[in-house]
Amino acid sequence: MSDGTATVAGDVLRVLVVGDARRIDDATDALSSQLESISIVRERTLATALERLAQLEIHCVVCPFEAGADPSPLAAVRDRNDEVPVVAVVDGTAAEAALEAGATDVVEADDPPSLVATRVRNLADRYRLETAPNRRDGSLLDRSDALVWVVDADGDLERVSPAVEPRLGYAPTELERTPLARLVHPEDRESATDLLETAAAAAFGATERETVRLGHADGTWRVYDLRCTNRLGDRAVDGLVCTLEAALARDPDGPARRALDRFDEPVFSLGPAWELRYANAATDRLFDADGSVEPGTVVWDLLDDAVRGRFAERLQEAAATERVVTFETPYPSLETRMSVSVHPGADGVTVYAREADAAASPVDRERLDLLESVVDAVEDGLVVLEGSTIRFASAGLFESADAEPLVGRELDALFDDDLAAAVRERASATVARWMEPLSGTLALDGRAVDVFVAPLSDDRVLCVVRDRRRSAAAALSTVGETVATIRAADSPATVRRATVDAALTCAGADLAAWYLREDDRLRPAAVETASAAGSVDLPPIDPDETELLERLAEAEAETDTDEAGRGTGTAVAFDRSELESVLASAGIRAERVVAVPVGDRGVVLATSTEPMAFGERDRFPLEIVVDAAATALEGLEGAASAQSCRTKLERLESVVDRCRRLREIERTLLAGETRREIESSLCEALVSLSFEEAPGTIDLAWIGDVSAGSDRITPDAWAGRSGDAIESLSVPMDGNGGSTHPTARAATALEPTAAADVDAADATEAWDRLTAEREFRSALSVPLAIDDFCYGTLTVYAEQPAAFDDAARAVCTHLATVTSHAIAAVERKRALLSERVTELEIVLQGADEPLSAVGHRLDRRLDVEAVVPRSSSGSTVFCTATDVTEDALRAAVEPVSGVESGRIVGERPDASLLELVLTTSTLATTLAEHGGVLRSVVPVDDRTRLVVDLSSTVDVRSFVRLIERRQPGANLVARRERDRSVQPARAFDAELRTRLSERQLRTLETAYYGGFFEWPRESTGEEIADSLGVSQPTFSRHLRLAQRKVFALLFDERPDAAEE
């Protein structure tokens, strides 16, 4: 300390003390004894003090203040420097006047030295931090002994002075980037947040103050004065500078205080936030603390756990009623009974405790202790009303000791409006209905409760308030409502959600989840929490990592049913240690878990932070709900299965109806006697056919003719809407595949072709513009072809785009195939009755064809007599050749693929009759099926020349195209028109072919050409049967039936015989 100029190095704090009064000397002595690292500059006159203030960097000024004094040191300092903090030393009545005159803080003459030093040190530290340039490195803050924090605009601690560790128990680095609100008591966080927002919005340098409770690292709460100064515009600080001072009492160290310190009984005073303001030495034995207790500590952290609730209840009662409250309570840590008096005041309460009078009646004291123990042990809340005023409220009503006191308040402060009105009505009723609870919510925290009302004497009423989560009636109600919801559920998800909601309510759980059993894990399907924190995503559970399922199976096996027949043992409670891995992976904080299996569908889990949660009373309702859920799921599965069966049955009936309709259409098509009749029947059937699963129906169908050597496709038959537009239609054939018309593409590629969406706006050709103008949006064209022989095309239209799905295409393709075979049969019949034929000479390249290969190996011309299809596959060919022996035929046939056997059936005058059994379809079979007759096969060098007779009713170009597809490189070298060499079929022949089935006709033909009717027989019945690929009895049966029909036609009377 110096009375002259002080020479100070570095960043040492400077405090200017002004004046020569006695109280200024005391303040100087207090600062000198408490602050060793501060340079104190003492000036006894105001003039020299102002010079020092101008010459030196002063961080705080201490000066006297007297109201009305002239000159005023405080006013003079403020005129010279309006930013430096000034601590005014005042008498007891001038504190407010000094603050109004510009003082930053005030101390009284009799304040303890530690208080004076703390206030001056905090102000000096903060001012230096706020004003020092280039302090971003925090050097000033690091050397400060005061609690100084720098808070950013978001409310996070940016820098913290080292003093936080000895004062609050936290390391500075532990608090950096921590929200300030996290250190503040939950009830004070709103005011602390408002303080930060107000300071940030205030002018630069402005200071705001608030009293808050801060949590220490040891879990205690202490009251502090929090001051925030706006330095957001200062680039050196860029934050709110907050200083904290313990809210100490300013009781003078006078005779009254010294008298209280001499008391042998505990005496202490508390502020409005229940912080300790004063405590005499005897109070140390009352508090559960190591060493002396610092003022500002919240008293609830100091009291014995056994008496904390009792003290909280009665102290809050005294503060609320503003009346002296006296009570007795056992004090286990002192092994005695204490008599406590609580005296309320304007700014807190004063508590005086002494040992209870031992002369009181032991019986009365025992009864009182017993009564207090009973009341404290009851989980339900007990309330005694006097009229509508609360005269007693047990601790069971409160979640914490910090709850607002209820004694002396009206009933509406406890219950919601409807419940309060119902309680008043029940209390005034002439008939007491003790066992009928009233339901509502607490106004304190919104909890649902049941209230039992019982009148007492002297206009008093007892209310038992029971949390509905612990109420049997509430549990029964919840079970009933949940079961009703589950029964009405229309989906498994609704059942699961109702079940987990009931688990929260019935079991008082914090979290409930329904896990589905899958192949290798349990997957969460429904999760609910008791808090309003939002949805929770839980990870799956690996059954291999826990014994959860095994424990459930063991419990279910041990207790199948009890005497009443109820399934028991299904709900199993676990401690945290048993499911540690599951809870840790899910991030669930719980001390107790209950699991209930839902058959083989899954598991319902509920968790609680209470170590004694999920007793039998909690598990029983949960088992009932889960059992109802399992039954409901079985019902839903059964209903879904039944609905699926009905849907499948309806679909099957629809398919059967469609198949029945298709069979009718097939019979109509196969019964057609002319090609025009068949084509018209097909078109009419398609436009009348419905497709239930298809997007639309067929609105127009037409058959295109591709024969007669034309290069265009013209309509032969049509049915449906806009048929007049089809009559004049002509679609050009495009051999190069460049046309986009579906009909042309189908005729060229011989594959179904569709146009899914025909739009007039995007139309590029005349056909799609015409189609769109007729309001057709999709088209499908299917070739009428058998073995690459095209008889025409089927084209259908629909009004809907993409109307022809796979089912519709399959139907159209199937009917087109049936129509093709029907047309082929009609064309074969016409070919047999035709009087003129076209003889074609066709040259094949190579000898891949079986008949061609046999001819080349025999080196003989083969004249074909007949080609008879076999019943299994392939065909039997009868032909003649000259100079052929059995050995030569066998040698020629064996290496040829597709030829099963060959034999000489018999001898003709100039050639041998050969039988060749072919296992695959040959060119001869294909030609016969389309109106052609293979007459001869002549080997010429490495080629083969075929002579084919073709009926004049068959389109030559289509026929040749068929051969070219089957035999690439085939060339038509000659074409001649001539009359048949034999007479056309007569009426007898036509009638006979009508009566004989195809198989009977083949049997007669094979038997005839096979020499079965020769004498002696050239082939036995067994050999003919082998040629046909049937058994000998089958051959005999078909032969007898065919012979009977021939003889019946020959010998039976015919009405038209005479006319012929």
LODO-247976 format. One record per residue (C-alpha): residue in three letters; x, y, z. Coordinates in steps of 0.25 Angstrom, whole numbers, plus 5000, padded with zeros to 4 digits. Each point is the difference from the previous one (the first is absolute). Layout:
<rs>
alaXYZ...
</rs>
This chain:
<rs>
met500050005000ser500550144997asp499550145003gly500850054988thr500249954986ala500049854999thr500949934990val499349884995ala500649904990gly499249914991asp498549985001val499850025015leu498750065005arg500050155005val499050045010leu499950155003val499550035014val499550155002gly499850075014asp500550015014ala498749965007arg500049895011arg499249904991ile501050034988asp501149955010asp499249885003ala499849974986thr501550024996asp500449905012ala499049904995leu500550004985ser501550005005ser499749885009gln499249924990leu500650034986glu501549985000ser500150014984ile499350144999ser500750134999ile499250105009val500250144997arg499650095012glu499750154998arg499450075012thr499650134992leu499050004988ala500950094992thr501249905000ala499149884998leu499550064987glu501450034996arg500349855002leu498849964993ala500550074988gln501449965001leu499949855003glu499249884995ile499049995011his499149875000cys499150045012val499750125009val499649995015cys499550145005pro499050045011phe498650054998glu499150095008ala498750044995gly500050154997ala501550025002asp500750114991pro500949974994ser499749864998pro501249904997leu499149914993ala499450114991ala501450054997val500649864997arg498849984990asp500250134993arg501549974998asn499749854996asp498649944998glu500549864997val500949965011pro499249925011val499850085013val499749945014ala499450095009val500249995015val498750045007asp499249995013gly498849915000thr499050104995ala500750064988ala500249874991glu498950034990ala500450154999ala501449964997leu499649904989glu499150114994ala501150105000gly500949904992ala500649915009thr500349864994asp499949935013val499950045015val500649945013glu499650045014ala501050055010asp499849875009asp500049904988pro501049885003pro501450034993ser499849874991leu498750064995val500750144997ala501249934993thr499149914992arg499150114994val501250094997arg500849884994asn498949964991leu499750144994ala501550024998asp500249874993arg498850024991tyr500350144996arg501449964996leu499549894992glu499050094993thr501050114997ala501349934998pro500450004985asn500549874993arg499649915011arg499449894991asp501049905006gly499350015013ser501250045008leu499350105009leu498949895003asp501049905003arg500650095011ser498750045006asp499649955014ala498550044997leu498949914994val500050074986trp499449934988val499950054985val498749954994asp499850004985ala498750054993asp499449865000gly500249995015asp501249915000leu501250015010glu501150054991arg501150025010val500049985015ser500950055011pro500849905008ala499350045013val498849914995glu500849885005pro500250035015arg498650075000leu499149914992gly500849874999tyr500150004985ala501350014991pro499950124991thr500249914988glu498849925004leu499150125000glu500550064987arg498949994988thr499049965011pro498750075000leu499950095012ala498549965002arg500549855003leu500750055013val498750085004his498949945009pro498949954991glu499050105007asp501050124997arg500449964986glu498950094994ser500450125008ala501549974996thr499749994986asp499250135000leu501250075007leu500949964989glu499050044989thr499850145007ala501550025001ala500249964986ala498950104995ala500550115009ala500950114996phe501549985000gly500650005014ala498649985007thr499949915012glu498949915004arg499849925013glu499349885005thr500049915012val500149854996arg500349865006leu501349944994gly500349855001his501449965006ala500749884996asp499749935013gly498550014996thr499650115010trp499350134995arg500550145005val499450144997tyr500950104993asp499850144995leu500249994985arg500450134993cys500150014984thr500750114993asn499850024985arg501449994993leu499549944987gly500550124992asp501449995006arg500949924991ala500949975011val498949935008asp498849984990gly499149945011leu499250035013val500950015012cys499449945012thr500450015014leu499549915011glu499950045015ala499549915011ala498750065005leu500550035014ala499250075012arg500450145003asp499749985015pro500950095008asp501049935009gly499450075012pro499549965013ala498849924995arg500849914991arg501049985011ala498949965009leu499449904990asp501449944998arg500049975015phe498749924999asp500249855003glu498849974991pro500050014985val499550134994phe500150034985ser499350094990leu499649974986gly499850094988pro498850004990ala500749894992trp500249915013glu501550044999leu500750015013arg500350145004tyr500549995015ala500249885009asn500650005014ala501149905004ala499049905006thr499349984987asp501249934994arg499649875008leu498650014994phe500550004986asp500549884992ala501350074995asp501549995002gly500650125007ser499350145000val498950034990glu500150124991pro498950104999gly499249994987thr499949845001val498549954998val499649955013trp499449874994asp501449954997leu500450015014leu498949945008asp500049855004asp499349914990ala499049955010val499550145004arg500150074987gly498649984996arg499450045013phe500850135001ala499750034985glu498549995003arg500050085013leu500950114995gln499250024987glu498750005009ala500650115008ala500450084988ala498649984994thr499250035012glu500950115006arg499849945013val500949945010val500149854998thr500549905012phe500249864998glu500749885006thr500849904992pro501049885003tyr501450044996pro500749864997ser501450064998leu500050075014glu499249885006thr499050105006arg498750064998met500050154996ser499050115002val500050104989ser499450144998val499950074987his499950155000pro499650064986gly500450144996ala500050094988asp501349944994gly500049865005val499849925013thr500849985012val500149865007tyr500349975014ala500249855004arg500249945014glu499849875006ala498649965003asp499550005014ala500249865006ala498950025010ala498949984990ser499249885001pro500749884994val498749944995asp499650134993arg501350024994glu500049854995arg498650024994leu500550134994asp501249934994leu499249894995leu499050094994glu501150084993ser500749874995val498749954994val499750134993asp501450014995ala499949854995val498750014993glu500350014985asp498750084998gly499950145003leu499250055012val499350135000val499150065011leu499150114996glu499350105009gly498950054991ser500850034987thr501350035007ile501149905000arg500549985015phe500949884998ala500649934988ser501049885001ala501349994993gly499449894991leu499350114991phe501450064996glu501049954990ser501150085007ala500250095012asp500150124991ala498549994997glu499150125004pro499449995014leu498549975000val499750025015gly499150135000arg499750004986glu498649974993leu499649864995asp500150064986ala501550005001leu500049855002phe499049954990asp499450034987asp498750084999asp499149894998leu500749915010ala500050115011ala498550024998ala499749855001val500850005013arg499250115006glu498749944996arg500449865006ala500550075013ser498750075002ala499149884997thr499249935011val500449864996ala501549975000arg500549924988trp501349975005met500349884990glu499650084988pro501250084995leu499950124992ser500950014987gly500750124995thr501450074999leu501050075010ala500150154997leu501549985005asp500549914988gly498849954993arg500149865005ala498749924999val499549965014asp498949945008val499550075012phe499249935011val499350105009ala499649985015pro499450105009leu500650025013ser499550085012asp500050155002asp499750034985arg501349934996val500149904988leu501149904998cys500449984985val500949884996val500650034987arg500549884992asp500850004988arg499149934989arg501349924996arg499949945013ser498549995001ala499449864999ala498750064995ala500850084989ala500849884996leu498749924999ser499450124991thr501350004992val499949854997gly498550014997glu500250124990thr501349934994val499349874998ala498850074993thr501050084991ile500749874997arg498749934996ala499650114991ala501450014993asp500149974986ser501549984998pro501149945008ala500750145001thr498850055008val500049885009arg501550025003arg499850155002ala498949985010thr500849905008val501250085002asp499150125004ala499449915011ala501349955004leu500450145003thr498850035008cys499749875007ala501449975004gly500550145002ala501149984991asp500950114994leu500149934986ala499349884994ala500349934987trp499449894992tyr501149914993leu499749914988arg500649874999glu500849984987asp501049894996asp501250055007arg499650125008leu498950085008arg499650124992pro499250125007ala498650024993ala499450105010val500750095010glu499450105010thr500650085012ala499350065012ser500750144997ala499750094989ala501449994994gly499549954987ser500249874992val501149915004asp500749914990leu500549875007pro501049904993pro499649854998ile500449905011asp500949894997pro499449885008asp501449935000glu500550125008thr499049995012glu499349895007leu498650074999leu499349904992glu500649885008arg499550065013leu498650034994ala499949854995glu500549955014ala499050085007glu498949964991ala500349865001glu500150005016thr498650075002asp499149964989thr498750035007asp499550035014glu498849955008ala499150094993gly500549954986arg500750144997gly501349994992thr501050055010gly501550025000thr500050064987ala500550145005val501450005005ala500750115007phe501550034998asp501050085007arg500950094992ser501249915002glu499349894993leu499750084987glu501250095001ser500449974985val498650034995leu499850135007ala501450054997ser499849984985ala498750065000gly500450125009ile498949975010arg500250055014ala499249905009glu500249925013arg498949914997val499449934988val498749914998ala499949914988val498749934996pro500049904988val498950024989gly500049854996asp501049984989arg499750144994gly500950085009val500350065014val499450125007leu501150075008ala499850115010thr501150085008ser500050085013thr501150085007glu499449965013pro500849885006met498749945006ala499150014988phe499149904994gly499549925012glu498949904998arg498950105001asp500650074988arg500349884992phe498649945001pro499350104992leu501150004989glu499949854999ile498550024997val500250114990val501149914993asp499149885000ala498950084994ala500950064989ala500549854997thr498549964998ala499750124992leu501249984991glu499549854998gly498750064996leu500650104990glu500849894994gly498849914999ala499250114993ala501250044991ser500149854996ala498549994998gln500050134992ser501249954992cys499249874997arg498850074996thr500850094990lys500749884995leu498749934998glu499450124993arg501250004991leu499949854998glu498550014996ser500450124991val501049914993val499149884999asp498950094994arg501050064990cys500549864997arg498649954998arg499850124991leu501249974993arg499649854998glu498750054994ile500850094990glu500949894997arg498849904997thr499450114991leu501350034993leu500349854997ala498649984996gly500150104989glu499949944986thr500650124992arg501150095003arg499150134999glu499149935011ile501249975009glu500650144999ser498750075002ser499749915013leu501450045005cys499850154999glu498650005006ala500549915011leu501150095004val499250135000ser499049935010leu501149945009ser500350085013phe501350005007glu499850035015glu501450025003ala500450084988pro499950154999gly498949994989thr499249924990ile500249984985asp499250104992leu500449964986ala500549874994trp500449974985ile500649894992gly501050044989asp500349914988val501449994996ser499949904988ala499750014985gly501450054997ser499650145005asp501050105007arg498950055008ile499249955012thr498550024998pro498849975010asp499349874998ala499050015012trp499850105011ala499150035012gly499950115010arg499950155000ser500550084988gly499949884991asp499750094988ala501450065001ile500649864999glu499349964987ser500950094992leu501349985008ser501249954992val501349985008pro501349994991met500949885003asp501450045004gly501049894997asn501150085006gly499350025013gly500050154999ser498550025002thr499450045014his498649944997pro499849885010thr499349924989ala501250014990arg501049975011ala499249885005ala499949954986thr501450024997ala500649955013leu498949895003glu500050055015pro498950085008thr500350154999ala499350115008ala499950155000ala499850045015asp499750154998val499550064987asp500050155001ala499550094989ala500950115004asp501249914998ala499549924988thr501049994989glu499249914990ala498649994994trp499649885008asp500350055014arg499450134997leu498749934995thr500149915012ala500150125010glu498850074992arg499149885003glu500450025015phe500849875000arg501250015009ser500649864999ala500149894990leu500549854999ser500249924988val500249855000pro500449914988leu499149894996ala501149904997ile500449865002asp501449954998asp500450144994phe498949994990cys499250135001tyr498549994997gly499850155004thr500050095012leu499150035011thr500050155005val499250055012tyr499850145005ala499650065014glu499750145005gln500949995012pro501550024999ala500849875003ala498749925000phe500749874996asp500749945012asp500649865000ala498749945003ala499350074988arg501149964991ala500049865004val498549994997cys500150064987thr501249924996his499349875004leu498850034992ala500850044988thr500749865001val498749935001thr499550084988ser501349974992his499849855002ala498550014996ile500350084988ala501149904996ala499049895001val499050074991glu501250034990arg500449855000lys498649964997arg499950104989ala501349954995leu499549864999leu498850044992ser500750104991glu500149954985arg501350084996val501349995007thr501350084999glu501349924998leu501250065007glu501449964998ile500950045012val501549995001leu500549985014gln501550035004gly500749885007ala499449885005asp499550035015glu498649964997pro499849855005leu499349964986ser501150074993ala501149945008val499449864997gly499950034985his501450044999arg500549885008leu499249914991asp500450084988arg498649984995arg498750084997leu498949985010asp498650014995val499150035012glu498749925001ala499550055014val500450085012val499349955013pro500250075013arg500249915012ser499250015013ser501350035009ser500850094991gly500750004986ser499349934988thr500149874991val500450034986phe499649894989cys500950024987thr500549924989ala501449984994thr500749924990asp501149895003val500050015015thr500349895009glu499849985015asp501550015003ala500150134991leu498850065007arg500549965014ala501350064997ala499450134995val499050025011glu500949975012pro500950135000val498950094997ser499550085012gly498550015001val499749864993glu499749895010ser499949894990gly499849964986arg499549874993ile499549954986val498649975001gly499849944987glu500349994985arg499350084989pro500149974986asp501250094998ala500450055014ser500049965014leu499150065010leu500850065012glu499550035014leu500850115007val499650035015leu500450145003thr500150055015thr500050154997ser499150094992thr500550014986leu499850094988ala499049894994thr499150015013thr500150154999leu499650014986ala498849905002glu499550085011his499950134991gly499349944988gly501349954993val500349854996leu501549964998arg500149924988ser501549974998val501350025006val501250004990pro501550015004val500850094991asp501450025003asp500050075014arg498650054998thr498649945001arg498950024990leu498649995006val498749994991val498850055008asp498550004996leu499350125006ser498550024999ser499650134992thr499350055013val501350025007asp500850124999val501349974993arg500850115005ser499749975015phe500249854997val501450034995arg500350105011leu499749895010ile501049904993glu501150115000arg499850025015arg500149855002gln501249984990pro500850134998gly500650004986ala498849934994asn499750054986leu498749994991val500549964987ala498749964992arg498550025002arg499049934991glu498550015000arg499249874996asp498849915003arg500149895010ser500549874995val498849935007gln498650045001pro499650095011ala499449945012arg498549964998ala498950015009phe500349865006asp501450045003ala499650135006glu498949935009leu501049905004arg501150105004thr498950075008arg499649885008leu501449955003ser500850065011glu501450054997arg500649885007gln499149904993leu500450064986arg501549995004thr499849855004leu499349964987glu501050084992thr501249945007ala499449864999tyr499750014985tyr501450064997gly500749905009gly499449884993phe499149955011phe498949974990glu500949934990trp500049854999pro500949955006arg500150125009glu501250084998ser499950065015thr499449945012gly499150085009glu501150015010glu500950074990ile498950094995ala499850045015asp501550035001ser500050094988leu498850075006gly500750015014val498949935007ser499749875006gln499549884992pro498649995008thr499950154997phe500349984985ser499049894999arg498950085007his500250124991leu500049914988arg498749935003leu499350135003ala500550064987gln499649874992arg498650015006lys499850144996val500549974986phe499049884998ala498950085007leu500250114990leu500149894988phe498849915004asp499050095008glu498950064992arg500250154997pro498950094996asp500750064989ala500549874994ala498949994990glu500250144995glu501549984998
</rs>
